[in-house]
Amino acid sequence: GRSVQLSPELKKIGKNEHAVKVKVGGMEKPVALKLVSGEMTVDKKSYSEEAELILDELIVGEGPNRVRVIAVYADGMEVSSEPVSFDITFNTEEEE
């Protein structure tokens, strides 16, 4: 079977960017990975064991959000992970 999972830990890599790890199950590996929020594709990368998808807060916006990853296989099949929920609050304080 084919399966894909989103790591629940987000790694902050920039002011508004977070790297998201993906775990792929099954013998066959996908050709590409897509990070989606609703119907919107937030990031897309060619598959590799170390691939990290980038979640940009400015793209998904403030408030409660749900993202999932879609693994795309060579035969055109797409397998989706369970959605992961998180909350985004923009830091609006000016730095002195």
C-alpha positions as a Python dict, from the first residue, in 0.01 Angstrom:
ca = {
    (1, 'G'): (0, 0, 0),
    (2, 'R'): (86, 364, -25),
    (3, 'S'): (69, 606, 266),
    (4, 'V'): (197, 949, 358),
    (5, 'Q'): (214, 1125, 695),
    (6, 'L'): (286, 1481, 797),
    (7, 'S'): (513, 1528, 1097),
    (8, 'P'): (322, 1731, 1359),
    (9, 'E'): (635, 1928, 1450),
    (10, 'L'): (692, 2246, 1255),
    (11, 'K'): (1050, 2373, 1240),
    (12, 'K'): (1073, 2754, 1217),
    (13, 'I'): (1322, 2841, 945),
    (14, 'G'): (1240, 3207, 882),
    (15, 'K'): (1024, 3493, 1006),
    (16, 'N'): (711, 3336, 860),
    (17, 'E'): (833, 3002, 723),
    (18, 'H'): (822, 2660, 880),
    (19, 'A'): (972, 2338, 744),
    (20, 'V'): (744, 2034, 752),
    (21, 'K'): (879, 1677, 743),
    (22, 'V'): (696, 1404, 554),
    (23, 'K'): (698, 1029, 615),
    (24, 'V'): (613, 803, 320),
    (25, 'G'): (508, 441, 371),
    (26, 'G'): (502, 149, 131),
    (27, 'M'): (753, 0, -112),
    (28, 'E'): (688, 250, -387),
    (29, 'K'): (805, 608, -345),
    (30, 'P'): (618, 908, -489),
    (31, 'V'): (763, 1139, -754),
    (32, 'A'): (641, 1459, -587),
    (33, 'L'): (498, 1596, -262),
    (34, 'K'): (246, 1877, -226),
    (35, 'L'): (157, 2067, 91),
    (36, 'V'): (-204, 2184, 69),
    (37, 'S'): (-432, 2402, 280),
    (38, 'G'): (-791, 2356, 168),
    (39, 'E'): (-777, 2366, -211),
    (40, 'M'): (-460, 2576, -220),
    (41, 'T'): (-115, 2429, -287),
    (42, 'V'): (124, 2592, -39),
    (43, 'D'): (443, 2415, -155),
    (44, 'K'): (542, 2143, -401),
    (45, 'K'): (872, 1954, -423),
    (46, 'S'): (1017, 1653, -600),
    (47, 'Y'): (1028, 1359, -361),
    (48, 'S'): (1344, 1269, -170),
    (49, 'E'): (1394, 1102, 169),
    (50, 'E'): (1499, 1434, 322),
    (51, 'A'): (1240, 1653, 147),
    (52, 'E'): (1092, 1928, 363),
    (53, 'L'): (792, 2125, 250),
    (54, 'I'): (778, 2493, 343),
    (55, 'L'): (471, 2633, 514),
    (56, 'D'): (454, 3010, 475),
    (57, 'E'): (225, 3175, 732),
    (58, 'L'): (164, 3466, 497),
    (59, 'I'): (14, 3230, 238),
    (60, 'V'): (-220, 3038, 471),
    (61, 'G'): (-307, 3339, 687),
    (62, 'E'): (-379, 3393, 1053),
    (63, 'G'): (-606, 3178, 1269),
    (64, 'P'): (-679, 2808, 1290),
    (65, 'N'): (-545, 2620, 988),
    (66, 'R'): (-536, 2266, 858),
    (67, 'V'): (-276, 2137, 617),
    (68, 'R'): (-217, 1797, 463),
    (69, 'V'): (43, 1652, 233),
    (70, 'I'): (-34, 1479, -95),
    (71, 'A'): (209, 1227, -239),
    (72, 'V'): (197, 1210, -621),
    (73, 'Y'): (302, 881, -781),
    (74, 'A'): (440, 810, -1130),
    (75, 'D'): (111, 645, -1235),
    (76, 'G'): (-80, 963, -1150),
    (77, 'M'): (-229, 836, -822),
    (78, 'E'): (-240, 1088, -537),
    (79, 'V'): (-240, 978, -172),
    (80, 'S'): (-333, 1228, 101),
    (81, 'S'): (-224, 1237, 464),
    (82, 'E'): (-458, 1305, 753),
    (83, 'P'): (-494, 1682, 802),
    (84, 'V'): (-283, 1844, 1075),
    (85, 'S'): (-439, 2140, 1259),
    (86, 'F'): (-248, 2433, 1403),
    (87, 'D'): (-302, 2796, 1490),
    (88, 'I'): (-118, 3094, 1342),
    (89, 'T'): (-94, 3423, 1528),
    (90, 'F'): (106, 3697, 1363),
    (91, 'N'): (347, 3882, 1588),
    (92, 'T'): (247, 4243, 1531),
    (93, 'E'): (473, 4402, 1791),
    (94, 'E'): (732, 4633, 1647),
    (95, 'E'): (1087, 4542, 1737),
    (96, 'E'): (1276, 4826, 1898),
}
